[in-house]
Amino acid sequence: MPDLAQSLGTYDLGYLQIVAELWGIEFKAAELSQGIDKLIPLMLDQQLVDELIETLPDEARTTVADLIRNGGRLPWAFFTRAYGEIREMGSGRRDRDRPYLNPVSTAEFLFYRALVGRAFFDSPRGPEEFAYIPQDLIPFLKADEDFAGQEFGREASPGEKAYQIPATDRILDDTCTVLAALRLELPEQQIPLNDYPGRFPLTIPYMKMLLSESGLLDKQEKPLAEPVRFLLEAGRGAALAQLAMNWLGSIKLNDLAFLPHILFEGEWSNDPLRARESILQFMANIPKGKWWNIASFVTAIYQQYPDFQRPAGDYDSWFIRHAEHGEYLRGFENWDQIEGELIRFVVSGPLHWLGILDLAAPREGNLPTAFRFSRWAEALLQGQVPENLPREDHKISVHSDGRVIVSPRVPRSVRYQLARFSEWDGIKRETYQYHLTPSSLSRASISGLHTDHLLSLLRKYADHVPPSLVKALVHWQEHGRQARMEQVYILRLGSPDILQELRASRAARFLGDPLGPTTVIVKPGAREKVLAALAELGYLGEIVDGQI
């Protein structure tokens, strides 16, 4: 970043004289280089800088604080949009109109005091134009409370925080569910997840991306045995810390791509890690324990740092359409539907799901209107294990009809294994419901799981295993399926002779097991063929209530 000599060297001697006048410095020089050599040592004086800063209006002090907070520079497009233009004019007009006495903007006010310069710097997208504070001047601009203590938004009112929704660790239970479902290759629509407040439900695609970024899935989205075992056997605090840190540091999990109302087209890219870190930085000065209004938080970012995920201030090159009405959301006027919605998603979505933020609403069922840092937030944001998470010490409830009821406080590793032996009946009354059937046991057997392992799990983690179920499982292990109920079609005939004629006809292959002298099972899909064969033999039949 340029220093004062480089910054001042891009202008003329008249500009130096203006700077000296506004700083209160006596200054005379015959040429530019001589003037720079005389002026800079005088400007790099802590007492003089402090006196200058004391005279700045509040808006100018906020602007300097914003620059310092962002490493001393901001993209020019954002800077001028937030703090106004600097009028282009030659030295003759400048000396005649004296714009420094009546600046049209905060940016112009700071420009004529040499607190802000303008230059191109390299960036990941190539050269970009920035506003900057000269490098050697930054140490004299103390980043104390006056500059760095900015709060984005306001404290929530009593009505906005009336119904409180504390952060939970339920995402650990959803992690177990999704990992087991992926192991079983269940369709997404059959995978039950917990409900979360607000407009942004936790989805299977988001969970799969989070699990992938946590090193739990291979490239085909199949669970990796050892990492999965380690996570499921870890304490809930350690497991939650692992998921949170993987989300916080992910460069691939793009929260913007999961906004439900927008569609992306064409070649475009953003930096999801930068956007995530920026939102957390905006939260940095929110007082601990204070409920903060979500709408004002979004508005403050819009007003002060809207380009947090678009460093070049480019609002036209991303091809984003609204999913409902199909219109393209281009231009800064659509900021709230993209950037604003992203902030709301991160606040009431992943930061809440991962136990970092509590939410609040005016009443139950309303959308969240406030947030605050949870009791676990400090530890999770520092990559540490939070304390006082619930213990996994509950028992399984096993019924004689093969139903297995599992509380979220049963060890996750146990539920993961049980789920692989079972048919899934969903989440009911905050418990996971499973059912042991011949089909589920056969599927488990094909995967290399044995019934004696299931029995060991049930005996170890259930208070009581019904003897009749134990007997049924042992019989299944030894003999396989011993009873089957199925839907069949029955043909009832007027006499045994008709059945004999039918068996002697070409329709014999459509007949199944006999149920009596005048009754026989018809194989699936053959009802019309059997009716046609009967007609050829001189007998009319009909389908009655789904049966022949």
KEKE-637021 format. One record per residue (C-alpha): residue in one letter; residue number from 1; y, x, z. Coordinates in pm, 1 decimal. Example, Ala and Ser with C-alpha at 12.3 -4.5 7.8 and 13.67 -1.06 7.14 Angstrom:
2
A, 1, -450.0, 1230.0, 780.0
S, 2, -106.0, 1367.0, 714.0
***
This chain:
548
M, 1, 0.0, 0.0, 0.0
P, 2, 347.0, 142.3, -85.4
D, 3, 562.7, 292.2, 187.7
L, 4, 938.1, 251.0, 226.7
A, 5, 1018.3, 538.7, -10.0
Q, 6, 804.4, 387.4, -287.4
S, 7, 935.0, 37.7, -220.1
L, 8, 1303.5, 131.2, -214.7
G, 9, 1257.8, 365.7, -510.5
T, 10, 1193.5, 72.1, -745.1
Y, 11, 1551.8, -54.1, -701.0
D, 12, 1902.7, 90.4, -737.3
L, 13, 2156.2, 242.3, -501.9
G, 14, 2334.3, -91.9, -468.1
Y, 15, 2017.1, -249.3, -325.3
L, 16, 1999.8, 31.0, -63.5
Q, 17, 2356.5, -39.5, 36.9
I, 18, 2271.5, -409.0, 86.2
V, 19, 1967.7, -320.2, 300.3
A, 20, 2175.8, -81.8, 512.9
E, 21, 2445.0, -345.2, 563.2
L, 22, 2194.9, -610.8, 675.4
W, 23, 2028.8, -363.5, 912.9
G, 24, 2366.1, -264.8, 1060.0
I, 25, 2336.5, 94.8, 940.3
E, 26, 2636.5, 303.1, 829.6
F, 27, 2538.1, 436.4, 490.8
K, 28, 2688.7, 644.8, 213.1
A, 29, 2507.7, 818.1, -70.7
A, 30, 2594.1, 938.4, -418.4
E, 31, 2253.5, 876.3, -578.5
L, 32, 1931.6, 683.4, -517.0
S, 33, 1704.1, 968.1, -404.0
Q, 34, 1965.3, 1097.8, -160.8
G, 35, 2014.4, 746.2, -25.6
I, 36, 1640.0, 696.4, 29.4
D, 37, 1616.0, 1025.6, 219.5
K, 38, 1905.1, 925.6, 445.5
L, 39, 1812.1, 559.8, 498.6
I, 40, 1439.8, 574.3, 576.1
P, 41, 1457.2, 785.4, 896.4
L, 42, 1718.2, 545.9, 1029.9
M, 43, 1506.6, 239.2, 948.3
L, 44, 1191.5, 380.7, 1110.6
D, 45, 1337.2, 351.5, 1457.7
Q, 46, 1165.7, 119.9, 1706.7
Q, 47, 1484.6, 7.7, 1879.5
L, 48, 1657.9, -74.1, 1552.6
V, 49, 1351.5, -262.3, 1422.2
D, 50, 1332.8, -461.9, 1745.6
E, 51, 1700.4, -554.3, 1717.3
L, 52, 1653.4, -663.3, 1357.5
I, 53, 1350.4, -876.7, 1442.1
E, 54, 1542.6, -1044.4, 1725.6
T, 55, 1799.4, -1165.8, 1471.6
L, 56, 1541.8, -1319.4, 1232.8
P, 57, 1520.7, -1699.5, 1208.5
D, 58, 1193.3, -1856.9, 1323.3
E, 59, 1073.2, -1912.3, 965.8
A, 60, 1129.0, -1545.8, 880.1
R, 61, 943.8, -1433.4, 1194.5
T, 62, 652.4, -1662.1, 1101.1
T, 63, 644.3, -1510.5, 752.9
V, 64, 632.0, -1155.8, 890.0
A, 65, 356.5, -1262.7, 1130.1
D, 66, 160.2, -1411.5, 840.4
L, 67, 184.0, -1087.0, 644.3
I, 68, 82.5, -875.6, 944.6
R, 69, -211.0, -1103.8, 1019.1
N, 70, -333.4, -1053.0, 662.4
G, 71, -317.5, -676.0, 659.4
G, 72, 45.8, -653.4, 554.1
R, 73, 13.8, -833.4, 221.1
L, 74, -36.2, -1175.9, 64.9
P, 75, -97.7, -1283.7, -296.6
W, 76, 236.3, -1335.4, -465.9
A, 77, 147.2, -1684.7, -590.4
F, 78, 70.5, -1799.7, -237.5
F, 79, 364.1, -1615.2, -81.3
T, 80, 625.2, -1772.2, -307.6
R, 81, 467.9, -2116.1, -283.9
A, 82, 471.4, -2096.9, 96.8
Y, 83, 799.4, -1912.1, 153.1
G, 84, 1003.5, -1967.5, -159.1
E, 85, 1113.3, -1775.4, -467.4
I, 86, 1312.5, -1456.4, -497.4
R, 87, 1567.5, -1501.0, -773.8
E, 88, 1549.7, -1254.1, -1060.5
M, 89, 1891.5, -1103.4, -1138.2
G, 90, 2038.0, -777.4, -1257.7
S, 91, 2248.2, -548.5, -1040.1
G, 92, 2576.5, -676.0, -1190.4
R, 93, 2509.5, -1040.0, -1112.7
R, 94, 2363.1, -947.6, -774.1
D, 95, 2675.3, -754.1, -674.2
R, 96, 2893.6, -1036.3, -803.5
D, 97, 2706.5, -1336.0, -655.1
R, 98, 2589.2, -1157.2, -336.7
P, 99, 2268.0, -1370.2, -299.1
Y, 100, 2173.4, -1184.4, 19.4
L, 101, 2452.0, -1366.7, 203.4
N, 102, 2315.8, -1709.0, 101.9
P, 103, 1943.8, -1662.8, 29.9
V, 104, 1765.9, -1960.8, -123.8
S, 105, 1441.1, -1896.1, 62.5
T, 106, 1277.2, -1710.6, 347.3
A, 107, 1119.3, -1477.7, 91.1
E, 108, 1462.3, -1386.1, -46.9
F, 109, 1599.4, -1343.5, 306.5
L, 110, 1328.6, -1083.8, 383.2
F, 111, 1349.7, -917.2, 42.4
Y, 112, 1711.7, -810.9, 93.0
R, 113, 1619.5, -660.9, 429.2
A, 114, 1342.1, -453.0, 266.8
L, 115, 1084.6, -625.6, 488.5
V, 116, 905.6, -757.2, 180.6
G, 117, 826.0, -581.7, -146.0
R, 118, 643.8, -684.4, -461.8
A, 119, 371.7, -486.1, -639.8
F, 120, 33.7, -501.4, -813.2
F, 121, -277.6, -394.1, -617.2
D, 122, -641.5, -366.4, -717.2
S, 123, -866.5, -653.3, -608.8
P, 124, -1225.7, -765.1, -680.8
R, 125, -1083.9, -970.0, -969.4
G, 126, -877.1, -683.4, -1109.1
P, 127, -505.0, -608.3, -1058.9
E, 128, -324.9, -885.6, -869.6
E, 129, 38.2, -919.4, -769.9
F, 130, 110.8, -921.3, -395.9
A, 131, 398.0, -950.7, -153.4
Y, 132, 375.0, -671.6, 104.3
I, 133, 538.7, -505.0, 403.0
P, 134, 596.1, -130.4, 341.4
Q, 135, 308.3, 59.0, 498.5
D, 136, 511.9, 287.0, 726.4
L, 137, 716.0, -5.8, 857.7
I, 138, 414.9, -209.7, 977.8
P, 139, 353.3, -6.5, 1301.3
F, 140, 709.1, -84.4, 1412.2
L, 141, 653.6, -458.1, 1369.9
K, 142, 456.1, -524.9, 1686.2
A, 143, 178.8, -777.8, 1627.4
D, 144, 219.4, -936.2, 1970.0
E, 145, 234.4, -1302.3, 2063.8
D, 146, 552.0, -1349.5, 1863.4
F, 147, 369.8, -1257.9, 1543.9
A, 148, -4.4, -1295.4, 1589.7
G, 149, -25.4, -1587.3, 1831.3
Q, 150, 13.6, -1859.5, 1572.1
E, 151, -173.1, -2183.1, 1628.1
F, 152, -274.0, -2391.3, 1326.7
G, 153, -222.9, -2757.1, 1407.2
R, 154, -183.4, -2931.9, 1741.5
E, 155, -376.5, -3040.8, 2046.9
A, 156, -565.4, -3369.2, 2013.4
S, 157, -426.2, -3678.1, 2181.0
P, 158, -632.4, -3866.0, 2444.9
G, 159, -728.3, -4131.6, 2191.3
E, 160, -845.2, -3874.6, 1937.0
K, 161, -1090.8, -3719.2, 2182.9
A, 162, -1202.9, -4033.8, 2368.8
Y, 163, -1566.8, -4026.3, 2246.7
Q, 164, -1703.0, -3673.7, 2283.3
I, 165, -1996.0, -3534.0, 2083.9
P, 166, -2114.6, -3209.0, 2243.9
A, 167, -2275.5, -2943.6, 2029.2
T, 168, -2655.2, -2938.5, 2048.1
D, 169, -2938.1, -2708.7, 1947.2
R, 170, -3115.6, -2976.8, 1741.7
I, 171, -3091.8, -2760.8, 1431.3
L, 172, -3376.7, -2557.6, 1584.4
D, 173, -3596.8, -2867.3, 1574.1
D, 174, -3490.2, -2935.2, 1214.7
T, 175, -3573.7, -2574.8, 1131.4
C, 176, -3926.8, -2627.2, 1264.3
T, 177, -3959.1, -2952.2, 1067.8
V, 178, -3845.5, -2802.7, 738.2
L, 179, -4058.4, -2490.0, 772.0
A, 180, -4370.6, -2701.3, 838.1
A, 181, -4283.7, -2933.3, 547.4
L, 182, -4237.5, -2641.5, 309.4
R, 183, -4571.7, -2501.0, 421.5
L, 184, -4731.5, -2839.2, 345.7
E, 185, -4533.5, -2874.7, 20.1
L, 186, -4406.8, -3219.6, 121.1
P, 187, -4150.3, -3390.7, -106.9
E, 188, -3794.1, -3368.7, 24.5
Q, 189, -3769.5, -3744.2, 76.1
Q, 190, -4059.9, -3726.5, 325.3
I, 191, -3894.9, -3466.3, 548.3
P, 192, -3719.1, -3626.4, 848.9
L, 193, -3405.9, -3459.4, 987.9
N, 194, -3195.8, -3544.2, 1291.0
D, 195, -2877.8, -3748.2, 1251.8
Y, 196, -2543.7, -3574.5, 1299.8
P, 197, -2197.6, -3733.6, 1330.4
G, 198, -1946.2, -3760.8, 1049.3
R, 199, -1953.1, -3781.0, 670.2
F, 200, -2160.2, -3467.2, 621.9
P, 201, -2529.8, -3510.6, 707.9
L, 202, -2748.7, -3203.8, 730.8
T, 203, -2952.6, -3195.5, 408.6
I, 204, -3279.7, -3034.7, 304.4
P, 205, -3112.4, -2817.1, 33.5
Y, 206, -2866.0, -2683.3, 291.3
M, 207, -3145.4, -2613.4, 538.1
K, 208, -3348.7, -2431.9, 274.0
M, 209, -3051.1, -2212.0, 187.1
L, 210, -2988.1, -2134.3, 554.3
L, 211, -3355.5, -2052.0, 611.6
S, 212, -3361.9, -1833.5, 302.5
E, 213, -3051.8, -1643.9, 421.4
S, 214, -3224.7, -1604.6, 758.2
G, 215, -3513.7, -1421.4, 593.4
L, 216, -3766.3, -1699.1, 659.3
L, 217, -3851.7, -1795.5, 300.0
D, 218, -3971.6, -1603.9, -3.4
K, 219, -3827.1, -1645.4, -352.4
Q, 220, -4047.6, -1951.6, -411.3
E, 221, -3913.6, -2111.1, -90.7
K, 222, -4242.8, -2063.1, 90.2
P, 223, -4233.2, -1974.2, 461.8
L, 224, -4297.4, -1609.0, 544.1
A, 225, -4558.6, -1600.9, 818.3
E, 226, -4432.4, -1324.9, 1046.7
P, 227, -4056.1, -1403.5, 1040.3
V, 228, -4137.8, -1773.4, 1096.1
R, 229, -4368.0, -1696.4, 1388.2
F, 230, -4103.3, -1470.3, 1544.2
L, 231, -3831.6, -1737.1, 1517.8
L, 232, -4048.0, -2024.4, 1644.8
E, 233, -4177.7, -1824.8, 1941.0
A, 234, -3831.5, -1694.7, 2035.8
G, 235, -3634.8, -1867.0, 2311.0
R, 236, -3404.4, -2141.3, 2191.6
G, 237, -3095.7, -1931.0, 2267.5
A, 238, -3220.0, -1633.8, 2066.0
A, 239, -3328.4, -1856.9, 1776.9
L, 240, -2991.9, -2035.4, 1768.3
A, 241, -2808.1, -1700.9, 1774.5
Q, 242, -3018.0, -1580.3, 1479.5
L, 243, -2936.5, -1886.3, 1266.7
A, 244, -2567.0, -1872.7, 1358.7
M, 245, -2531.6, -1503.6, 1275.4
N, 246, -2708.8, -1546.4, 943.5
W, 247, -2470.6, -1829.3, 851.9
L, 248, -2163.1, -1638.5, 969.1
G, 249, -2253.0, -1331.6, 763.9
S, 250, -2403.2, -1490.9, 454.8
I, 251, -2255.0, -1402.3, 117.3
K, 252, -2485.2, -1644.5, -70.5
L, 253, -2473.4, -1963.5, 135.1
N, 254, -2178.9, -2129.8, -35.0
D, 255, -2053.8, -2417.4, 180.6
L, 256, -1824.4, -2531.6, -100.2
A, 257, -2124.9, -2601.1, -323.5
F, 258, -2263.3, -2850.2, -67.2
L, 259, -1962.0, -3081.9, -58.9
P, 260, -2118.2, -3416.9, -151.9
H, 261, -1838.4, -3552.7, -370.2
I, 262, -1785.4, -3267.3, -615.1
L, 263, -1977.6, -3122.0, -910.0
F, 264, -1939.2, -2771.4, -1050.0
E, 265, -1949.2, -2674.9, -1414.9
G, 266, -1916.6, -2362.2, -1624.9
E, 267, -1862.4, -2004.4, -1517.5
W, 268, -1673.9, -1977.3, -1190.8
S, 269, -1709.0, -1794.1, -862.6
N, 270, -1568.5, -1792.7, -513.4
D, 271, -1622.1, -1581.1, -201.8
P, 272, -1798.1, -1803.9, 55.8
L, 273, -1790.3, -1532.4, 322.4
R, 274, -1414.9, -1484.3, 286.6
A, 275, -1353.8, -1860.3, 306.4
R, 276, -1574.2, -1892.5, 616.6
E, 277, -1410.2, -1597.5, 791.8
S, 278, -1062.5, -1729.4, 708.7
I, 279, -1134.8, -2068.8, 865.2
L, 280, -1258.8, -1896.1, 1182.3
Q, 281, -947.3, -1676.4, 1187.8
F, 282, -731.0, -1988.2, 1172.7
M, 283, -915.4, -2106.8, 1484.9
A, 284, -873.5, -1776.7, 1669.5
N, 285, -566.9, -1874.4, 1872.1
I, 286, -675.6, -2225.0, 1967.2
P, 287, -679.0, -2227.2, 2349.7
K, 288, -1025.3, -2225.9, 2503.1
G, 289, -1135.2, -2565.1, 2626.5
K, 290, -860.6, -2749.7, 2435.0
W, 291, -944.0, -3033.1, 2198.5
W, 292, -775.3, -2971.2, 1861.6
N, 293, -678.2, -3233.1, 1604.0
I, 294, -874.6, -3184.3, 1279.8
A, 295, -618.7, -3341.2, 1044.1
S, 296, -333.2, -3127.1, 1176.4
F, 297, -552.3, -2816.8, 1150.0
V, 298, -615.7, -2888.6, 781.4
T, 299, -248.4, -2967.0, 719.2
A, 300, -131.1, -2645.5, 885.8
I, 301, -360.0, -2437.2, 664.2
Y, 302, -233.5, -2627.2, 360.1
Q, 303, 125.8, -2553.1, 455.1
Q, 304, 85.1, -2192.6, 563.5
Y, 305, -214.9, -2037.2, 390.5
P, 306, -357.8, -2269.1, 125.8
D, 307, -503.3, -1987.3, -87.1
F, 308, -752.2, -1878.9, 179.5
Q, 309, -1041.3, -1903.0, -69.1
R, 310, -841.4, -1837.0, -386.9
P, 311, -665.8, -1501.1, -332.9
A, 312, -497.1, -1511.2, -672.4
G, 313, -368.1, -1865.2, -619.3
D, 314, -557.6, -1981.5, -928.8
Y, 315, -612.3, -2358.3, -919.0
D, 316, -690.2, -2413.8, -1286.2
S, 317, -988.3, -2196.8, -1382.3
W, 318, -1254.1, -2361.7, -1162.3
F, 319, -1428.1, -2648.5, -1341.2
I, 320, -1486.3, -2898.7, -1060.2
R, 321, -1536.3, -3270.3, -1119.2
H, 322, -1532.3, -3561.0, -876.3
A, 323, -1887.9, -3693.2, -853.6
E, 324, -1781.7, -4057.6, -836.4
H, 325, -1510.4, -4101.1, -1101.0
G, 326, -1582.5, -3787.2, -1306.5
E, 327, -1224.7, -3657.8, -1321.5
Y, 328, -1160.5, -3283.7, -1307.1
L, 329, -1004.4, -3165.7, -982.6
R, 330, -773.4, -2899.3, -1123.7
G, 331, -431.8, -2787.6, -1005.2
F, 332, -284.2, -2739.5, -661.8
E, 333, -233.9, -3115.8, -627.1
N, 334, -611.2, -3149.6, -567.0
W, 335, -611.9, -2899.3, -279.2
D, 336, -709.3, -3159.3, -18.9
Q, 337, -1014.6, -3274.3, -215.3
I, 338, -1150.4, -2919.4, -240.8
E, 339, -1004.1, -2678.6, 15.4
G, 340, -918.1, -2953.5, 264.0
E, 341, -1262.7, -3106.6, 231.1
L, 342, -1425.4, -2764.8, 270.0
I, 343, -1242.8, -2712.0, 601.9
R, 344, -1349.3, -3054.3, 727.2
F, 345, -1707.6, -2981.6, 618.2
V, 346, -1723.4, -2644.9, 794.7
V, 347, -1572.7, -2790.4, 1114.8
S, 348, -1790.0, -3101.4, 1147.8
G, 349, -2087.0, -2958.5, 956.7
P, 350, -2226.8, -2607.6, 1010.0
L, 351, -2001.1, -2510.9, 1302.9
H, 352, -2121.7, -2822.1, 1486.5
W, 353, -2484.2, -2803.6, 1366.4
L, 354, -2508.6, -2442.7, 1482.9
G, 355, -2378.2, -2520.2, 1832.5
I, 356, -2034.3, -2355.9, 1796.3
L, 357, -1803.9, -2660.8, 1800.1
D, 358, -1802.3, -2982.3, 2001.2
L, 359, -1661.7, -3284.7, 1817.1
A, 360, -1480.8, -3596.7, 1934.1
A, 361, -1377.6, -3931.5, 1786.6
P, 362, -1172.0, -4232.3, 1902.6
R, 363, -1495.6, -4426.9, 1963.5
E, 364, -1865.4, -4413.0, 1889.2
G, 365, -1939.3, -4444.8, 1518.8
N, 366, -1594.5, -4324.4, 1407.7
L, 367, -1547.6, -4008.6, 1202.6
P, 368, -1466.4, -3697.1, 1410.1
T, 369, -1094.5, -3646.9, 1470.2
A, 370, -1101.8, -3346.4, 1706.0
F, 371, -1296.0, -3032.2, 1786.8
R, 372, -1313.1, -2761.9, 2049.8
F, 373, -1520.7, -2450.5, 2106.3
S, 374, -1852.5, -2530.8, 2275.6
R, 375, -1992.5, -2371.6, 2589.3
W, 376, -2205.9, -2150.7, 2361.6
A, 377, -1933.2, -2059.0, 2111.1
E, 378, -1818.0, -1727.7, 2254.5
A, 379, -2170.6, -1585.6, 2264.1
L, 380, -2270.9, -1719.9, 1921.3
L, 381, -1957.3, -1589.1, 1749.1
Q, 382, -2025.7, -1243.7, 1893.9
G, 383, -2390.6, -1241.8, 1791.6
Q, 384, -2511.4, -1278.1, 2148.9
V, 385, -2772.4, -1510.7, 2297.0
P, 386, -2613.5, -1814.8, 2464.4
E, 387, -2735.2, -1915.9, 2807.0
N, 388, -2854.3, -2244.3, 2956.4
L, 389, -3030.9, -2388.9, 2653.8
P, 390, -3314.3, -2631.0, 2737.5
R, 391, -3659.0, -2492.0, 2811.8
E, 392, -3952.5, -2584.9, 2589.9
D, 393, -4185.5, -2696.3, 2865.8
H, 394, -4282.3, -3055.1, 2775.0
K, 395, -4637.0, -3170.6, 2703.6
I, 396, -4781.6, -3343.2, 2396.5
S, 397, -4877.9, -3710.1, 2421.1
V, 398, -5212.9, -3777.3, 2250.7
H, 399, -5357.6, -4126.3, 2184.2
S, 400, -5716.2, -4228.5, 2118.0
D, 401, -5628.5, -4365.3, 1772.2
G, 402, -5519.2, -4018.6, 1657.2
R, 403, -5144.7, -4058.7, 1714.4
V, 404, -4970.4, -3749.0, 1852.5
I, 405, -4618.9, -3780.1, 2002.6
V, 406, -4420.4, -3458.0, 2035.3
S, 407, -4095.3, -3418.3, 2230.2
P, 408, -3830.9, -3171.5, 2102.5
R, 409, -3897.6, -2981.0, 2424.5
V, 410, -4256.3, -2903.5, 2327.2
P, 411, -4267.9, -2540.1, 2204.6
R, 412, -4162.4, -2531.8, 1838.5
S, 413, -4451.0, -2303.4, 1746.2
V, 414, -4691.7, -2568.0, 1876.9
R, 415, -4529.0, -2852.5, 1683.7
Y, 416, -4529.3, -2637.2, 1369.5
Q, 417, -4906.3, -2595.5, 1396.8
L, 418, -4973.5, -2959.5, 1488.6
A, 419, -4766.7, -3076.7, 1193.1
R, 420, -4997.3, -2887.7, 957.5
F, 421, -5297.8, -3088.0, 1083.8
S, 422, -5128.1, -3428.1, 1065.7
E, 423, -4979.1, -3706.5, 861.4
W, 424, -4608.4, -3745.6, 945.5
D, 425, -4472.9, -4073.9, 1080.8
G, 426, -4112.2, -3954.5, 1117.8
I, 427, -3873.0, -3934.9, 1414.1
K, 428, -3881.6, -4233.3, 1650.4
R, 429, -3702.5, -4262.2, 1982.7
E, 430, -3608.1, -3892.1, 1960.0
T, 431, -3971.0, -3781.6, 1935.8
Y, 432, -4171.4, -3648.0, 1644.5
Q, 433, -4458.1, -3879.5, 1550.5
Y, 434, -4777.9, -3755.6, 1386.4
H, 435, -5119.5, -3904.1, 1303.6
L, 436, -5452.8, -3725.5, 1269.7
T, 437, -5651.2, -3859.8, 972.0
P, 438, -5949.3, -3738.7, 764.8
S, 439, -5708.4, -3663.2, 479.1
S, 440, -5476.4, -3453.8, 695.2
L, 441, -5770.9, -3269.1, 848.4
S, 442, -5914.6, -3201.5, 502.5
R, 443, -5581.3, -3065.5, 386.2
A, 444, -5561.6, -2840.5, 691.4
S, 445, -5915.9, -2719.9, 630.8
I, 446, -5830.7, -2623.5, 272.8
S, 447, -5537.7, -2420.6, 413.2
G, 448, -5777.3, -2228.9, 638.6
L, 449, -5708.4, -2424.2, 960.1
H, 450, -6007.3, -2528.1, 1172.9
T, 451, -6053.5, -2832.3, 1392.5
D, 452, -6154.2, -2621.2, 1690.9
H, 453, -5806.0, -2462.9, 1676.8
L, 454, -5652.6, -2812.2, 1682.5
L, 455, -5865.8, -2905.2, 1983.2
S, 456, -5753.1, -2588.4, 2163.3
L, 457, -5389.1, -2677.1, 2099.1
L, 458, -5434.3, -3031.7, 2225.7
R, 459, -5621.6, -2923.6, 2539.4
K, 460, -5362.5, -2656.3, 2620.8
Y, 461, -5042.8, -2849.6, 2553.3
A, 462, -5138.0, -3212.4, 2634.3
D, 463, -5178.8, -3358.4, 2980.8
H, 464, -5473.4, -3564.1, 2857.4
V, 465, -5681.9, -3568.9, 2539.0
P, 466, -5885.9, -3894.1, 2506.2
P, 467, -6260.9, -3813.5, 2502.1
S, 468, -6311.7, -4052.8, 2211.1
L, 469, -6065.9, -3850.6, 1999.8
V, 470, -6238.3, -3526.3, 2096.7
K, 471, -6569.9, -3680.1, 1990.1
A, 472, -6422.3, -3796.7, 1659.2
L, 473, -6277.2, -3453.2, 1583.4
V, 474, -6605.9, -3281.0, 1666.4
H, 475, -6797.1, -3524.8, 1444.1
W, 476, -6548.8, -3468.7, 1163.3
Q, 477, -6587.6, -3092.7, 1199.0
E, 478, -6966.3, -3124.3, 1175.8
H, 479, -7010.0, -3405.7, 925.4
G, 480, -6677.1, -3471.3, 757.8
R, 481, -6558.2, -3824.4, 688.8
Q, 482, -6783.1, -4081.5, 858.0
A, 483, -6593.8, -4398.5, 783.4
R, 484, -6369.0, -4506.0, 498.1
M, 485, -6166.8, -4819.5, 434.6
E, 486, -6052.8, -4885.4, 81.4
Q, 487, -5922.2, -5166.4, -137.2
V, 488, -6170.2, -5299.5, -396.8
Y, 489, -6202.3, -5588.7, -645.1
I, 490, -6494.9, -5832.7, -593.6
L, 491, -6666.5, -6036.8, -863.3
R, 492, -6826.6, -6362.4, -742.6
L, 493, -7068.4, -6529.6, -986.2
G, 494, -7226.5, -6874.8, -1000.4
S, 495, -7589.4, -6755.2, -992.4
P, 496, -7800.2, -6435.7, -967.4
D, 497, -7900.5, -6484.1, -1334.2
I, 498, -7540.0, -6433.1, -1450.4
L, 499, -7520.2, -6107.2, -1256.0
Q, 500, -7844.2, -5991.2, -1420.9
E, 501, -7707.6, -6074.5, -1769.3
L, 502, -7388.3, -5884.5, -1692.0
R, 503, -7580.9, -5580.4, -1573.2
A, 504, -7777.9, -5585.2, -1900.5
S, 505, -7454.7, -5593.9, -2107.2
R, 506, -7217.1, -5317.9, -2211.2
A, 507, -7002.6, -5406.1, -1906.2
A, 508, -7260.6, -5264.5, -1666.7
R, 509, -7069.1, -4938.4, -1637.3
F, 510, -6773.1, -5128.8, -1489.2
L, 511, -6976.2, -5262.6, -1197.0
G, 512, -7003.5, -5094.6, -858.8
D, 513, -7216.2, -5151.5, -552.7
P, 514, -7372.5, -5499.7, -507.8
L, 515, -7258.7, -5703.4, -206.2
G, 516, -7520.2, -5978.6, -245.5
P, 517, -7724.1, -6162.0, -512.5
T, 518, -7410.1, -6315.4, -671.2
T, 519, -7141.0, -6067.1, -562.4
V, 520, -7057.8, -5718.0, -689.8
I, 521, -6769.7, -5468.8, -670.9
V, 522, -6566.2, -5415.0, -988.6
K, 523, -6443.6, -5064.3, -1048.6
P, 524, -6063.0, -5006.1, -1049.4
G, 525, -5892.0, -5081.7, -1379.0
A, 526, -6189.4, -5276.7, -1522.2
R, 527, -6109.2, -5637.3, -1430.6
E, 528, -5999.5, -5746.0, -1779.5
K, 529, -6296.3, -5568.2, -1941.6
V, 530, -6540.9, -5751.9, -1713.9
L, 531, -6373.3, -6088.1, -1791.0
A, 532, -6402.1, -6015.0, -2163.6
A, 533, -6773.0, -5927.0, -2128.7
L, 534, -6837.3, -6251.3, -1936.2
A, 535, -6664.5, -6452.1, -2209.5
E, 536, -6890.5, -6292.7, -2471.4
L, 537, -7188.4, -6401.2, -2260.4
G, 538, -7052.9, -6756.2, -2247.7
Y, 539, -6896.1, -6756.9, -1900.7
L, 540, -6523.0, -6800.5, -1832.1
G, 541, -6370.1, -6626.8, -1534.8
E, 542, -6025.9, -6588.3, -1384.9
I, 543, -5834.0, -6364.2, -1147.1
V, 544, -5750.6, -6545.8, -825.3
D, 545, -5515.1, -6392.8, -564.6
G, 546, -5577.7, -6044.4, -696.7
Q, 547, -5957.2, -6088.6, -711.1
I, 548, -6194.6, -6199.6, -986.0
***
